[in-house]
Amino acid sequence: MTYIAYTAGALFILLGLAIILPLGLFPAYLPVQFKYMMGIVLFLYGFFRIISTTFKNKKRKRDEEAI
Protein backbone atom coordinates (compact mmCIF):
# COMPACT_ATOMS: atom_id res chain seq x y z
CA MET A 1 0.00 0.00 0.00
CA THR A 2 2.87 2.35 0.70
CA TYR A 3 4.21 2.11 -2.83
CA ILE A 4 0.75 2.76 -4.24
CA ALA A 5 0.37 5.87 -2.09
CA TYR A 6 3.76 7.23 -3.16
CA THR A 7 3.01 6.44 -6.81
CA ALA A 8 -0.37 8.16 -6.63
CA GLY A 9 1.24 11.22 -5.06
CA ALA A 10 3.90 11.35 -7.78
CA LEU A 11 1.26 10.96 -10.50
CA PHE A 12 -0.82 13.81 -9.08
CA ILE A 13 2.27 16.02 -9.00
CA LEU A 14 3.16 15.13 -12.58
CA LEU A 15 -0.41 15.69 -13.77
CA GLY A 16 -0.49 19.06 -12.02
CA LEU A 17 2.74 20.08 -13.73
CA ALA A 18 1.48 18.82 -17.08
CA ILE A 19 -1.60 21.01 -16.76
CA ILE A 20 0.35 24.10 -15.68
CA LEU A 21 3.15 23.87 -18.24
CA PRO A 22 2.27 24.70 -21.87
CA LEU A 23 2.92 21.23 -23.29
CA GLY A 24 -0.15 21.11 -25.51
CA LEU A 25 -1.58 18.07 -23.71
CA PHE A 26 -4.87 19.75 -22.82
CA PRO A 27 -7.36 21.55 -25.07
CA ALA A 28 -6.60 25.17 -25.90
CA TYR A 29 -10.19 26.25 -25.30
CA LEU A 30 -9.83 25.81 -21.53
CA PRO A 31 -9.22 29.16 -19.80
CA VAL A 32 -5.67 29.72 -18.58
CA GLN A 33 -6.90 30.52 -15.06
CA PHE A 34 -8.69 27.17 -14.90
CA LYS A 35 -5.55 25.33 -16.02
CA TYR A 36 -3.45 27.06 -13.38
CA MET A 37 -6.03 26.48 -10.67
CA MET A 38 -6.43 22.76 -11.45
CA GLY A 39 -2.69 22.29 -11.89
CA ILE A 40 -1.88 23.88 -8.55
CA VAL A 41 -4.61 21.93 -6.75
CA LEU A 42 -3.38 18.61 -8.19
CA PHE A 43 0.24 19.47 -7.44
CA LEU A 44 -0.53 20.37 -3.83
CA TYR A 45 -2.71 17.27 -3.37
CA GLY A 46 0.11 15.05 -4.63
CA PHE A 47 2.55 16.78 -2.30
CA PHE A 48 0.09 16.30 0.59
CA ARG A 49 -0.27 12.57 -0.21
CA ILE A 50 3.47 12.02 -0.20
CA ILE A 51 3.99 13.95 3.06
CA SER A 52 1.08 12.24 4.84
CA THR A 53 2.23 8.80 3.69
CA THR A 54 5.73 9.53 4.95
CA PHE A 55 4.44 10.56 8.37
CA LYS A 56 2.14 7.52 8.58
CA ASN A 57 5.06 5.20 7.77
CA LYS A 58 7.25 6.83 10.40
CA LYS A 59 4.48 6.51 13.00
CA ARG A 60 3.85 2.88 12.08
CA LYS A 61 7.55 2.02 12.37
CA ARG A 62 7.80 3.87 15.68
CA ASP A 63 4.77 1.98 17.01
CA GLU A 64 6.21 -1.37 15.85
CA GLU A 65 9.50 -0.65 17.61
CA ALA A 66 7.68 0.23 20.84
CA ILE A 67 5.99 -3.17 20.99
DSSP file (Angstrom, degrees, kcal/mol; ACC not computed):
  #  RESIDUE AA STRUCTURE BP1 BP2  ACC     N-H-->O    O-->H-N    N-H-->O    O-->H-N    TCO  KAPPA ALPHA  PHI   PSI    X-CA   Y-CA   Z-CA
    1    1 A M     >        0   0    0      0, 0.0     4,-2.2     0, 0.0     5,-0.2   0.000 360.0 360.0 360.0 -32.7    0.0    0.0    0.0
    2    2 A T  H  >  +     0   0    0      1,-0.2     4,-2.4     2,-0.2     5,-0.2   0.925 360.0  48.8 -62.8 -44.5    2.9    2.3    0.7
    3    3 A Y  H  > S+     0   0    0      1,-0.2     4,-2.4     2,-0.2    -1,-0.2   0.875 110.3  51.9 -64.8 -36.2    4.2    2.1   -2.8
    4    4 A I  H  > S+     0   0    0      2,-0.2     4,-2.7     1,-0.2    -1,-0.2   0.904 109.5  49.8 -65.5 -40.9    0.8    2.8   -4.2
    5    5 A A  H  X S+     0   0    0     -4,-2.2     4,-2.2     2,-0.2    -2,-0.2   0.915 112.9  45.9 -65.4 -42.9    0.4    5.9   -2.1
    6    6 A Y  H  X S+     0   0    0     -4,-2.4     4,-2.4     2,-0.2    -2,-0.2   0.899 113.6  49.8 -66.1 -39.5    3.8    7.2   -3.2
    7    7 A T  H  X S+     0   0    0     -4,-2.4     4,-2.5    -5,-0.2    -2,-0.2   0.914 110.3  49.7 -65.3 -42.8    3.0    6.4   -6.8
    8    8 A A  H  X S+     0   0    0     -4,-2.7     4,-2.4     2,-0.2    -1,-0.2   0.917 111.1  50.1 -62.2 -42.9   -0.4    8.2   -6.6
    9    9 A G  H  X S+     0   0    0     -4,-2.2     4,-2.1     1,-0.2    -2,-0.2   0.923 111.6  47.7 -60.6 -44.5    1.2   11.2   -5.1
   10   10 A A  H  X S+     0   0    0     -4,-2.4     4,-2.5     1,-0.2    -2,-0.2   0.889 111.3  51.3 -64.6 -38.8    3.9   11.3   -7.8
   11   11 A L  H  X S+     0   0    0     -4,-2.5     4,-2.6     2,-0.2    -1,-0.2   0.893 108.9  50.4 -66.9 -38.7    1.3   11.0  -10.5
   12   12 A F  H  X S+     0   0    0     -4,-2.4     4,-2.4     2,-0.2    -1,-0.2   0.908 111.5  49.0 -64.3 -40.7   -0.8   13.8   -9.1
   13   13 A I  H  X S+     0   0    0     -4,-2.1     4,-2.3     2,-0.2    -2,-0.2   0.936 113.0  46.7 -63.4 -45.7    2.3   16.0   -9.0
   14   14 A L  H  X S+     0   0    0     -4,-2.5     4,-2.4     1,-0.2    -2,-0.2   0.895 112.5  49.6 -64.4 -39.8    3.2   15.1  -12.6
   15   15 A L  H  X S+     0   0    0     -4,-2.6     4,-1.9     2,-0.2    -1,-0.2   0.906 109.9  51.7 -65.5 -40.7   -0.4   15.7  -13.8
   16   16 A G  H  X S+     0   0    0     -4,-2.4     4,-2.1     1,-0.2    -2,-0.2   0.917 112.0  46.0 -60.9 -43.3   -0.5   19.1  -12.0
   17   17 A L  H  X S+     0   0    0     -4,-2.3     4,-2.8     1,-0.2    -2,-0.2   0.881 109.6  54.9 -66.7 -37.4    2.7   20.1  -13.7
   18   18 A A  H  <>S+     0   0    0     -4,-2.4     5,-0.5     1,-0.2     7,-0.3   0.848 110.5  46.2 -64.8 -33.3    1.5   18.8  -17.1
   19   19 A I  H  <5S+     0   0    0     -4,-1.9    -1,-0.2    -5,-0.1    -2,-0.2   0.901 115.8  44.9 -74.3 -41.0   -1.6   21.0  -16.8
   20   20 A I  H  <5S+     0   0    0     -4,-2.1    -2,-0.2    -5,-0.2    -3,-0.2   0.927 102.2  72.0 -70.4 -45.7    0.4   24.1  -15.7
   21   21 A L  T  <5S-     0   0    0     -4,-2.8     2,-2.2    -5,-0.2     3,-0.3  -0.453  92.0-115.4 -75.6 143.4    3.1   23.9  -18.2
   22   22 A P  T   5 +     0   0    0      0, 0.0    -1,-0.1     0, 0.0    -3,-0.1  -0.462  64.7 137.1 -78.9  74.3    2.3   24.7  -21.9
   23   23 A L      < -     0   0    0     -2,-2.2    -4,-0.1    -5,-0.5    -5,-0.0   0.549  68.5-119.0 -95.4 -10.2    2.9   21.2  -23.3
   24   24 A G  S    S+     0   0    0     -3,-0.3     4,-0.1    -6,-0.2    -5,-0.1   0.681  78.2 123.1  80.2  17.9   -0.1   21.1  -25.5
   25   25 A L        +     0   0    0     -7,-0.3    -6,-0.1     2,-0.1    -7,-0.0   0.708  65.7  53.0 -83.3 -20.2   -1.6   18.1  -23.7
   26   26 A F  S    S-     0   0    0     -8,-0.2    -2,-0.1    -7,-0.1     9,-0.0  -0.836 101.9 -82.5-117.8 154.0   -4.9   19.7  -22.8
   27   27 A P    >   -     0   0    0      0, 0.0     3,-1.0     0, 0.0    -1,-0.1  -0.154  29.1-135.8 -57.1 144.5   -7.4   21.5  -25.1
   28   28 A A  T 3  S+     0   0    0      1,-0.2     4,-0.1    -4,-0.1    -3,-0.0   0.694  97.1  72.0 -74.4 -19.2   -6.6   25.2  -25.9
   29   29 A Y  T 3  S+     0   0    0      2,-0.1    -1,-0.2     3,-0.0     3,-0.0   0.614  73.9  99.9 -76.7  -9.1  -10.2   26.3  -25.3
   30   30 A L  S <  S-     0   0    0     -3,-1.0    -4,-0.0     1,-0.1     5,-0.0  -0.585  86.8-106.2 -73.0 136.1   -9.8   25.8  -21.5
   31   31 A P     >  -     0   0    0      0, 0.0     4,-2.0     0, 0.0     3,-0.2  -0.309  19.8-126.8 -62.7 146.1   -9.2   29.2  -19.8
   32   32 A V  H  > S+     0   0    0      1,-0.2     4,-2.6     2,-0.2     5,-0.2   0.881 109.6  56.0 -61.8 -39.5   -5.7   29.7  -18.6
   33   33 A Q  H  > S+     0   0    0      1,-0.2     4,-2.5     2,-0.2    -1,-0.2   0.886 106.6  50.4 -61.7 -38.4   -6.9   30.5  -15.1
   34   34 A F  H  > S+     0   0    0      2,-0.2     4,-2.8     1,-0.2     5,-0.3   0.911 109.8  50.4 -65.7 -42.2   -8.7   27.2  -14.9
   35   35 A K  H  X S+     0   0    0     -4,-2.0     4,-2.6     2,-0.2    -2,-0.2   0.932 113.1  45.6 -61.6 -45.6   -5.6   25.3  -16.0
   36   36 A Y  H  X S+     0   0    0     -4,-2.6     4,-2.6     2,-0.2     5,-0.2   0.921 113.7  49.4 -63.7 -43.2   -3.4   27.1  -13.4
   37   37 A M  H  X S+     0   0    0     -4,-2.5     4,-2.3    -5,-0.2    -2,-0.2   0.944 115.4  42.1 -62.8 -48.2   -6.0   26.5  -10.7
   38   38 A M  H  X S+     0   0    0     -4,-2.8     4,-2.5     2,-0.2     5,-0.2   0.891 114.6  52.1 -66.8 -38.9   -6.4   22.8  -11.4
   39   39 A G  H  X S+     0   0    0     -4,-2.6     4,-2.4    -5,-0.3    -2,-0.2   0.917 111.6  45.6 -63.4 -43.7   -2.7   22.3  -11.9
   40   40 A I  H  X S+     0   0    0     -4,-2.6     4,-2.7    -5,-0.2     5,-0.2   0.911 112.7  50.7 -67.4 -41.8   -1.9   23.9   -8.6
   41   41 A V  H  X S+     0   0    0     -4,-2.3     4,-2.3    -5,-0.2    -2,-0.2   0.930 113.5  44.9 -62.0 -45.2   -4.6   21.9   -6.7
   42   42 A L  H  X S+     0   0    0     -4,-2.5     4,-2.3     2,-0.2    -2,-0.2   0.900 113.3  50.8 -66.3 -39.9   -3.4   18.6   -8.2
   43   43 A F  H  X S+     0   0    0     -4,-2.4     4,-2.3    -5,-0.2    -2,-0.2   0.942 113.0  44.9 -61.4 -48.4    0.2   19.5   -7.4
   44   44 A L  H  X S+     0   0    0     -4,-2.7     4,-2.6     1,-0.2    -2,-0.2   0.875 111.7  52.9 -65.5 -37.2   -0.5   20.4   -3.8
   45   45 A Y  H  X S+     0   0    0     -4,-2.3     4,-2.4    -5,-0.2    -1,-0.2   0.913 109.8  48.4 -64.9 -41.5   -2.7   17.3   -3.4
   46   46 A G  H  X S+     0   0    0     -4,-2.3     4,-2.1     2,-0.2    -2,-0.2   0.913 111.9  49.2 -62.7 -42.7    0.1   15.1   -4.6
   47   47 A F  H  X S+     0   0    0     -4,-2.3     4,-2.4     1,-0.2    -2,-0.2   0.913 110.8  50.9 -61.5 -43.3    2.6   16.8   -2.3
   48   48 A F  H  X S+     0   0    0     -4,-2.6     4,-2.9     1,-0.2     5,-0.2   0.899 108.8  51.6 -61.1 -42.1    0.1   16.3    0.6
   49   49 A R  H  X S+     0   0    0     -4,-2.4     4,-2.2     2,-0.2    -1,-0.2   0.915 111.2  46.7 -62.7 -43.4   -0.3   12.6   -0.2
   50   50 A I  H  X S+     0   0    0     -4,-2.1     4,-2.1     2,-0.2    -2,-0.2   0.930 115.0  45.9 -65.8 -44.8    3.5   12.0   -0.2
   51   51 A I  H  X S+     0   0    0     -4,-2.4     4,-2.3     2,-0.2    -2,-0.2   0.928 114.4  47.4 -64.7 -45.1    4.0   13.9    3.1
   52   52 A S  H  X S+     0   0    0     -4,-2.9     4,-2.3     1,-0.2    -1,-0.2   0.883 111.8  50.5 -66.9 -36.6    1.1   12.2    4.8
   53   53 A T  H  X S+     0   0    0     -4,-2.2     4,-2.3    -5,-0.2    -1,-0.2   0.898 109.4  51.7 -65.3 -39.9    2.2    8.8    3.7
   54   54 A T  H  X S+     0   0    0     -4,-2.1     4,-2.2     2,-0.2    -2,-0.2   0.932 111.6  46.1 -62.0 -45.9    5.7    9.5    4.9
   55   55 A F  H  X S+     0   0    0     -4,-2.3     4,-2.4     1,-0.2    -2,-0.2   0.886 111.5  51.8 -65.7 -38.2    4.4   10.6    8.4
   56   56 A K  H  X S+     0   0    0     -4,-2.3     4,-2.5     2,-0.2    -1,-0.2   0.901 110.1  49.2 -64.3 -39.8    2.1    7.5    8.6
   57   57 A N  H  X S+     0   0    0     -4,-2.3     4,-2.5     2,-0.2    -2,-0.2   0.908 111.0  49.5 -66.0 -41.3    5.1    5.2    7.8
   58   58 A K  H  X S+     0   0    0     -4,-2.2     4,-2.3     2,-0.2    -2,-0.2   0.914 112.8  47.4 -62.7 -42.6    7.3    6.8   10.4
   59   59 A K  H  X S+     0   0    0     -4,-2.4     4,-2.6     2,-0.2    -2,-0.2   0.908 111.7  50.4 -65.6 -41.6    4.5    6.5   13.0
   60   60 A R  H  X S+     0   0    0     -4,-2.5     4,-2.2     2,-0.2    -2,-0.2   0.918 112.3  46.5 -63.5 -43.2    3.8    2.9   12.1
   61   61 A K  H  X S+     0   0    0     -4,-2.5     4,-2.0     2,-0.2    -1,-0.2   0.894 112.4  50.6 -65.5 -39.6    7.6    2.0   12.4
   62   62 A R  H  X S+     0   0    0     -4,-2.3     4,-1.4     1,-0.2    -2,-0.2   0.905 111.4  48.3 -64.1 -41.1    7.8    3.9   15.7
   63   63 A D  H  X S+     0   0    0     -4,-2.6     4,-0.9     1,-0.2    -2,-0.2   0.867 110.4  51.6 -67.8 -35.9    4.8    2.0   17.0
   64   64 A E  H  < S+     0   0    0     -4,-2.2     3,-0.3     1,-0.2    -1,-0.2   0.863 109.3  50.1 -68.5 -34.8    6.2   -1.4   15.8
   65   65 A E  H  < S+     0   0    0     -4,-2.0    -1,-0.2     1,-0.2    -2,-0.2   0.807 105.4  57.7 -70.9 -29.3    9.5   -0.7   17.6
   66   66 A A  H  <        0   0    0     -4,-1.4    -1,-0.2     1,-0.2    -2,-0.2   0.740 360.0 360.0 -73.9 -22.1    7.7    0.2   20.8
   67   67 A I     <        0   0    0     -4,-0.9    -1,-0.2    -3,-0.3    -2,-0.2   0.480 360.0 360.0 -80.8 360.0    6.0   -3.2   21.0
